[in-house]
Amino acid sequence: MSRLLIVHHTPSPATAELLAEVRRGASDPEITGVEVVARAALAATASDLLACDGVLLGTPANIGYMSGALKHFFDQVFYVCGDDTKDLPYGLWVHGGSDTTGAVKAVTTIAGGMGWTPAAAPVTITGAPDAAARQACWELGATVAAGLMES
């Protein structure tokens, strides 16, 4: 069985709502053979990352950057995991009040430095999540999880 790790920082109702959609998509009944494990960014460890076959990252955009919690996760795993997670498929969703550009760039730069492979385009949401934002997060979760299904 494959394992999908969701690492998230969801301090607001909006980010929690988006996480719920990502989880719902990743856990769709049509996706089989994939265990979905979610960890708060401040609780996720290198062991969690080394035990997964794919990762989904979720963060608010804070002052033009990813959350400190997600940055802390990267700080904890970057050198520990090194080449052991090379080619790991990943997905990203970012929620911001008005702009997500800096946060997306920061996360994709670090993920690239770790040798990870994007499994889907980043999902960016500004303002209050609407039906389209919720659907995009559901699709992100489903896409990354489906990519881990064993053939």
C-alpha beads as a LAMMPS data file, in Angstrom:
LAMMPS data file: protein, C-alpha beads

151 atoms
150 bonds

1 atom types
1 bond types

-500.0 500.0 xlo xhi
-500.0 500.0 ylo yhi
-500.0 500.0 zlo zhi

Masses

1 110.0

Atoms # bond

1 1 1 0.000 0.000 0.000
2 1 1 1.236 3.480 -0.854
3 1 1 1.223 6.296 1.693
4 1 1 0.302 9.902 0.984
5 1 1 1.489 12.369 3.610
6 1 1 -0.377 15.655 3.963
7 1 1 1.706 18.290 5.766
8 1 1 -0.345 21.361 6.569
9 1 1 -0.571 24.532 8.590
10 1 1 -4.248 25.366 8.969
11 1 1 -4.670 28.108 11.587
12 1 1 -7.812 29.670 10.117
13 1 1 -11.265 28.381 9.234
14 1 1 -10.474 29.019 5.544
15 1 1 -7.282 26.944 5.548
16 1 1 -8.982 24.189 7.574
17 1 1 -11.802 24.109 5.008
18 1 1 -9.299 23.698 2.175
19 1 1 -7.470 20.931 4.047
20 1 1 -10.770 19.099 4.469
21 1 1 -11.308 19.205 0.700
22 1 1 -7.771 17.990 -0.037
23 1 1 -8.283 15.092 2.373
24 1 1 -11.693 14.306 0.910
25 1 1 -10.243 14.174 -2.610
26 1 1 -7.269 12.058 -1.547
27 1 1 -9.606 9.649 0.248
28 1 1 -12.094 9.256 -2.607
29 1 1 -13.456 5.683 -2.575
30 1 1 -12.368 5.168 -6.192
31 1 1 -8.741 5.624 -5.121
32 1 1 -7.549 2.328 -3.726
33 1 1 -4.317 1.148 -2.165
34 1 1 -3.368 4.586 -0.802
35 1 1 -3.218 5.353 2.904
36 1 1 -3.711 9.065 3.615
37 1 1 -1.896 10.433 6.660
38 1 1 -2.201 14.082 7.696
39 1 1 0.246 15.814 10.016
40 1 1 0.339 19.383 11.206
41 1 1 3.510 21.026 9.904
42 1 1 4.861 21.518 13.435
43 1 1 4.336 17.816 14.212
44 1 1 5.483 16.227 10.932
45 1 1 8.895 14.604 11.091
46 1 1 11.589 13.258 8.819
47 1 1 10.338 9.763 9.696
48 1 1 6.882 10.717 8.377
49 1 1 8.435 11.969 5.162
50 1 1 10.691 8.951 4.697
51 1 1 7.701 6.619 5.152
52 1 1 5.592 8.218 2.410
53 1 1 5.368 7.757 -1.339
54 1 1 3.996 11.233 -2.045
55 1 1 3.341 14.450 -0.147
56 1 1 0.778 17.230 -0.226
57 1 1 1.724 20.559 1.331
58 1 1 -0.726 23.203 2.504
59 1 1 0.038 26.653 3.868
60 1 1 -1.326 30.130 4.233
61 1 1 0.631 32.915 2.564
62 1 1 1.971 34.980 5.462
63 1 1 3.580 38.308 4.650
64 1 1 4.418 37.086 1.162
65 1 1 5.912 33.761 2.305
66 1 1 4.898 30.267 3.405
67 1 1 3.924 29.869 7.042
68 1 1 6.693 29.611 9.611
69 1 1 5.299 26.201 10.524
70 1 1 5.809 24.809 7.008
71 1 1 9.267 26.397 6.858
72 1 1 10.044 24.670 10.173
73 1 1 9.020 21.345 8.619
74 1 1 11.393 21.930 5.707
75 1 1 14.171 22.950 8.103
76 1 1 13.708 19.669 9.995
77 1 1 13.739 17.389 6.944
78 1 1 15.928 19.069 4.336
79 1 1 19.314 17.648 5.301
80 1 1 18.000 14.592 7.132
81 1 1 16.104 13.212 4.132
82 1 1 18.496 14.392 1.453
83 1 1 18.556 12.064 -1.543
84 1 1 16.210 9.569 0.159
85 1 1 13.179 11.541 -1.043
86 1 1 14.499 12.429 -4.493
87 1 1 11.759 12.209 -7.147
88 1 1 9.014 12.227 -4.483
89 1 1 5.780 13.419 -6.120
90 1 1 4.246 16.418 -4.379
91 1 1 1.359 18.827 -4.561
92 1 1 0.795 22.236 -3.007
93 1 1 -2.076 24.473 -2.020
94 1 1 -1.683 28.014 -0.717
95 1 1 -4.327 30.343 0.698
96 1 1 -3.720 34.085 0.910
97 1 1 -5.660 37.222 1.602
98 1 1 -4.506 38.930 -1.569
99 1 1 -1.350 37.288 -2.971
100 1 1 0.218 33.836 -2.893
101 1 1 3.121 34.355 -5.297
102 1 1 5.953 34.494 -2.753
103 1 1 4.698 31.499 -0.804
104 1 1 4.347 29.366 -3.942
105 1 1 7.813 30.361 -5.134
106 1 1 9.386 29.581 -1.754
107 1 1 7.800 26.135 -1.460
108 1 1 8.482 25.130 -5.059
109 1 1 12.091 26.282 -4.748
110 1 1 12.667 24.167 -1.631
111 1 1 10.820 21.174 -3.100
112 1 1 12.956 21.494 -6.221
113 1 1 16.080 21.647 -4.065
114 1 1 14.990 18.378 -2.481
115 1 1 14.593 16.848 -5.928
116 1 1 10.826 16.419 -5.611
117 1 1 8.611 16.210 -8.689
118 1 1 5.390 18.217 -9.003
119 1 1 2.442 15.838 -9.394
120 1 1 0.047 18.707 -10.133
121 1 1 0.137 22.459 -10.556
122 1 1 -0.034 24.418 -7.290
123 1 1 -3.528 25.437 -6.227
124 1 1 -3.707 29.054 -5.115
125 1 1 -6.682 30.648 -3.406
126 1 1 -7.058 34.296 -2.444
127 1 1 -9.843 35.597 -0.273
128 1 1 -12.665 33.493 1.078
129 1 1 -12.724 29.982 -0.427
130 1 1 -15.593 29.538 -2.863
131 1 1 -16.941 26.443 -4.612
132 1 1 -14.227 26.625 -7.297
133 1 1 -11.474 26.793 -4.657
134 1 1 -12.920 23.859 -2.751
135 1 1 -13.203 21.847 -5.976
136 1 1 -9.606 22.675 -6.944
137 1 1 -8.383 21.425 -3.558
138 1 1 -10.468 18.261 -3.869
139 1 1 -8.986 17.659 -7.322
140 1 1 -5.453 18.270 -6.027
141 1 1 -5.896 15.653 -3.317
142 1 1 -7.461 13.176 -5.734
143 1 1 -4.821 13.733 -8.424
144 1 1 -1.836 13.223 -6.147
145 1 1 -3.410 10.202 -4.418
146 1 1 -4.467 8.607 -7.715
147 1 1 -0.892 8.943 -8.951
148 1 1 0.182 6.696 -6.069
149 1 1 -2.275 3.896 -6.820
150 1 1 -0.538 0.654 -7.651
151 1 1 -1.290 -0.590 -11.123

Bonds

1 1 1 2
2 1 2 3
3 1 3 4
4 1 4 5
5 1 5 6
6 1 6 7
7 1 7 8
8 1 8 9
9 1 9 10
10 1 10 11
11 1 11 12
12 1 12 13
13 1 13 14
14 1 14 15
15 1 15 16
16 1 16 17
17 1 17 18
18 1 18 19
19 1 19 20
20 1 20 21
21 1 21 22
22 1 22 23
23 1 23 24
24 1 24 25
25 1 25 26
26 1 26 27
27 1 27 28
28 1 28 29
29 1 29 30
30 1 30 31
31 1 31 32
32 1 32 33
33 1 33 34
34 1 34 35
35 1 35 36
36 1 36 37
37 1 37 38
38 1 38 39
39 1 39 40
40 1 40 41
41 1 41 42
42 1 42 43
43 1 43 44
44 1 44 45
45 1 45 46
46 1 46 47
47 1 47 48
48 1 48 49
49 1 49 50
50 1 50 51
51 1 51 52
52 1 52 53
53 1 53 54
54 1 54 55
55 1 55 56
56 1 56 57
57 1 57 58
58 1 58 59
59 1 59 60
60 1 60 61
61 1 61 62
62 1 62 63
63 1 63 64
64 1 64 65
65 1 65 66
66 1 66 67
67 1 67 68
68 1 68 69
69 1 69 70
70 1 70 71
71 1 71 72
72 1 72 73
73 1 73 74
74 1 74 75
75 1 75 76
76 1 76 77
77 1 77 78
78 1 78 79
79 1 79 80
80 1 80 81
81 1 81 82
82 1 82 83
83 1 83 84
84 1 84 85
85 1 85 86
86 1 86 87
87 1 87 88
88 1 88 89
89 1 89 90
90 1 90 91
91 1 91 92
92 1 92 93
93 1 93 94
94 1 94 95
95 1 95 96
96 1 96 97
97 1 97 98
98 1 98 99
99 1 99 100
100 1 100 101
101 1 101 102
102 1 102 103
103 1 103 104
104 1 104 105
105 1 105 106
106 1 106 107
107 1 107 108
108 1 108 109
109 1 109 110
110 1 110 111
111 1 111 112
112 1 112 113
113 1 113 114
114 1 114 115
115 1 115 116
116 1 116 117
117 1 117 118
118 1 118 119
119 1 119 120
120 1 120 121
121 1 121 122
122 1 122 123
123 1 123 124
124 1 124 125
125 1 125 126
126 1 126 127
127 1 127 128
128 1 128 129
129 1 129 130
130 1 130 131
131 1 131 132
132 1 132 133
133 1 133 134
134 1 134 135
135 1 135 136
136 1 136 137
137 1 137 138
138 1 138 139
139 1 139 140
140 1 140 141
141 1 141 142
142 1 142 143
143 1 143 144
144 1 144 145
145 1 145 146
146 1 146 147
147 1 147 148
148 1 148 149
149 1 149 150
150 1 150 151
